Amino acid sequence: MPPRIERLAIRWLVRATVVALVIVVLYNTLQSRVLDSALTSHDGDRPSKPEIIFDTRPRPTQYDGQAEVKSESVNPLPPPTISEVVLQRPNALVVASLQKDNTTWLQSGIDNLSGWERNIYVVDAPSTSTSTSTSTSTSALKVPRNKGREAMVYLTFIIDNYGHLPNVTLFMHSLRYQWHNDDPIYDGLPILQNLRIAHIEEEGYASMRCCWTLGCPEEMHPNNVPKRSDKESEKEYRSAFLELFPGVTVPDAVGVACCAQFGATRAAIRARPLDDYVRYRQWLLDTKLKDDVSGRILEYSWHIIFGKKAVHCPSARECYCKTFGLCDLECDRGTCEGRYTLARYSVLPDGWPEVGWDD
């Protein structure tokens, strides 16, 4: 073969080889995209897996008396261990009750809480009965001792469930009609029906009471108790605070809407280690203070425990709108027209609201 023809043949052979390689690459790429599209379009046919939450266990935090609770360290958290990977648990109601209380109103008919656990604690239940505070049934749950009012219930639930807390827990009292319920007729049902769970998730902690009557803007002055103060809880608050929060500066003022009914997220609860809650409950068990005084001290500590400033009093307008979706109210700073009037007495008449104060 002449040299010129041989060179041309080699040149065409090289070109043909390159074209063939390009065709193969394009074909493989197209096949991969088709396969990916097919898999994506059929994802809905795959069996669903349980939702898994990686609980990163935030480090313990400290309250500095002025600012919001902040982490002591900015170091990245270690990856979760196998024991810290938990299946999604339903949100939960935690209710403090007595044997005589009727809690059937909590069991059904609250669409907002459909599918939630009901953890009903009976603080004066006979010691011979048995139960655990991880039950999802409506059977009564117990506490170590009937002391400190609702605080013993709340702490017992947190301690017993710390490793597998729901995303949101509502802590509340048992009766439907109570003088402190933030409702025109003191009815707890519309409070639960209107409660915006998304707000609790955003805030970490949110009170189920917006009116400033009792608790806000400042309920206690631990470092400068008025000489004529008739509030024993205010007189005892400073010494209790030092025991409950060792190494933390005692705030000059404490304020939050009464009366210890609130929601908290798992993240807010676990921003403190389990040992903190064990210490709080042990203090409650050991204290010589009267039951109502120790309970009141913790009533005005929950918001601090869950990361808010010592004075945590959002305006009534903001609170009703964000917490309950009631955004068209006529309000001043601490009250909104027609929402709450301080009850004449702390016990409502039997048969309320059909039976009024003067019946």
Secondary structure, DSSP 8 states (H G I E B T S, - for coil): --HHHHHHHHHHHHHHHHHHHHHHHHHHHHHHHHHHHHHHHTGGGS-----EEE------EE--SSS--EES--S------GGGEEE----EEEEEE-TT---GGGTS--GGGTT-EEEEEETT--TT----TT--SSS-B--SSS-STHHHHHHHHHHHHGGG--SEEEEEES-SB-TTSSSTT-BHHHHHHH--HHHHHHHSEEES----TTT-S--B-TTS--TT---HHHHHHHHHHHHHSTTS---S-BEE-SSS-EEEEHHHHTTS-HHHHHHHHHHHHH--S-HHHHHHHHHTTHHHHTT--SEE---HHHHHHHHH---S--B-SS-BTTT----SSSS--TTTTTS-TT-
